[in-house]
């Protein structure tokens, strides 16, 4: 009888243990939900997936790697990592013997979350993930397994189980403003520090100057002026949402991409900011003189060295603006007209077609300009004339990558194109400004 009672109690205890949620995991979710949603807004990585990976890879922040190196996603050093390193046995073998693997070390756990997003964006094998619906966590989980993020054969099932057990998919439909993070986490995130090519950077907020950015990011103005080549004054007005580095840009690009295709209106400085590369080094890589600009469509080497110098941009390579003015044509004055104009200032008679043909001065003929319905090239126009830029989506692109290329934001592109999702298709024509 006692044995049967013990068996029943044991079964009840086992069932209760399965139903009860891990308090440590709930604490972890509460602490990192804000940055997970913020990163989803910035890069398109679903918040549910990011939280589930953080929980699984770091044992909800309790793993040795998370505690010692603030690495919550098990990202290894790789050949191009020059930051803090932490060695720990994982799954690397040498001559049949398990050896310590090199893992990236971060200053704070939040930086690990930022670096995780950039890691997925910069590695080509994860490109297909960003073509998926960001609210479809099951496809994202299966995609991570297929791309080889982890060696576990059931990696996707583990992520899906965590997401469903803790209702993490609800965060995929929320905005960062909808959640309240713990004071400690929120204070760090409010500095809005991100990483490009493993170099710290931030985005300019409306009305900011190098001095106010230095204060917000707790760095010196001198560093900002040094790391951003075209910023030369402490109180220089800056354009909102542009990239500003608060850590020295790298000499080489650490991602796998080798070339960048120059887009309309793009400069070498903007390319250097997009890839976190020193401007001087970018010029040297491509055998270009400082201050020159590449022609539209040219390939700019961002990794390695270019064998030949790309074609340079000239004034002839950019079509002039077509400006249509709504005014009467200039009339040819006769001697009689001149006498009348002296008596009546500003008066000009209207000439008949016959009178125009009798004029001794040639009248310049304006050629007809035919503009195609699609693929309208961008033209340079004076500042007072409204301009619109469009971008045609190519394979592997995401809204985040496009926003980085044009120095804008994902939200602004969504607003201009009435998009309520981050999903884009190859061939789509997006308005940029």
C-alpha positions, 0 to 999 in steps of 0.5 A, a space after each residue: 500500500 505504501 509502495 503504491 502511494 509512493 509511486 503515485 506521489 512520484 508520478 504526481 511530482 514528475 507531472 508537476 515538475 513538467 508543468 511548472 516553468 523554470 523560474 530562472 528561465 522566466 527571469 532570463 526572459 524578463 531581463 532580455 525581452 527588451 533587447 530581443 525585440 529591439 534587435 528584431 526591429 533593427 535586423 529582422 531576427 525574430 525575438 522569439 528565436 533570439 530569446 530561445 537561442 539565448 536560453 538554450 545556448 547559455 542555460 538561461 545565463 547560467 553557463 560558464 561561457 555566459 558567466 565568464 565571457 558574457 557570450 550567450 549564443 556560443 559564437 566562436 572566435 573565428 580567424 578574424 576575431 581580435 576581441 576578448 577570447 575565452 577558451 572552453 571545451 566544446 566540440 573541437 577535436 585535434 587528432 581525435 582528442 577534444 581540445 578547448 575551443 576559442 569563444 568570443 568574449 563580450 563586455 556585457 551580455 547585451 553586446 552578445 545579443 547585438 553581435 548575434 544579430 550581426 553574426 547572422 547577417 554577415 554570414 552568407 549561409 544564413 541569408 535564406 533565413 531573412 527571406 522567411 516570415 519573421 513571425 514563423 518561428 518554426 521555419 526559422 528554427 529549422 533554417 538555423 539547424 539546416 544552416 549548421 548553427 549547432 551540431 545537435 540533430 534536434 536543435 530546431 525541436 529544442 528551440 520550438 519547445 522553448 518558444 511554445 512552452 514560454 509563449 515567446 512568439 508573442 514578442 514577435 508581434 510586439 514593439 520595444 516600446 510595448 515592454 518594460 525592461 529591468 532598469 539595469 538593462 534599459 539604462 544600457 540599451 538607451 545608449 543605442 550602441 551597436 556593432 558593425 564589423 565588430 566596431 562600436 557605433 551608434 545612429 545619430 538622433 535628431 538634433 545631435 552633434 558630436 559633443 552630445 553623442 560623446 556624452 550619450 555614449 560615454 566616449 570622447 569627442 576626440 575619438 568621434 572626430 578621429 573615427 569618422 573622417 568627414 566629421 571635423 567639428 565638435 558642434 557640427 550638425 549631423 543628419 539623423 539616423 546616420 552612422 557614427 563610430 565610437 570605436 576605431 573602424 577596422 582595417 579589414 572586413 571580417 565578414 565573408 562578403 568580398 565586394 560591394 556594388 556601388 549604388 546611385 549617389 553612394 560615396 566611398 565614405 558611406 561605403 566605409 561606414 556601412 562596412 566599418 572600414 577605415 576610409 584610407 584603407 578602403 581607398 588603398 584596397 581599391 587603388 584609388 586616390 583619396 577623394 575620388 568616387 567610383 562609378 555607379 555599378 562598379 565593384 568595390 573590394 571590401 575584403 582583400 585587395 583589388 587587382 584593378 582600379 575601378 572606373 571613377 565617377 565623372 560629371 558625364 556619368 550622371 545624367 543632368 536633371 530635366 527641368 520643365 519651367 511653366 513660362 512663355 518662350 523668349 521672343 525675338 525683338 525687332 527694331 520696332 519692338 525695341 522702340 515700343 519697349 522703351 516707351 512701355 517697359 517690360 512689354 513684349 509683343 506676341 509673335 506669330 509663327 510667320 514672324 518667327 520664321 522671318 527672324 534672322 536669329 536662330 531659335 534653339 530647338 528643344 529635343 523631345 526627352 523620352 523617359 521609360 516607365 520603369 527603371 528610371 535612373 536617379 538624377 542629381 537635382 538642385 536642393 529645392 526640387 523634390 527627389 525620389 530614390 528607388 531600389 530594386 530588391 536583389 537576392 539575399 537582401 533584407 530591409 535592414 541591409 537596404 537601410 544601411 546602404 542608403 543611410 536610412 532606417 527600416 521603419 522609414 522604408 516601411 513607411 514610404 512603401 506602406 509595408 506592415 512587414 519586414 518581408 520583401 521579395 526579389 524584384 520589388 521596387 522600394 521607394 527609399 526617400 
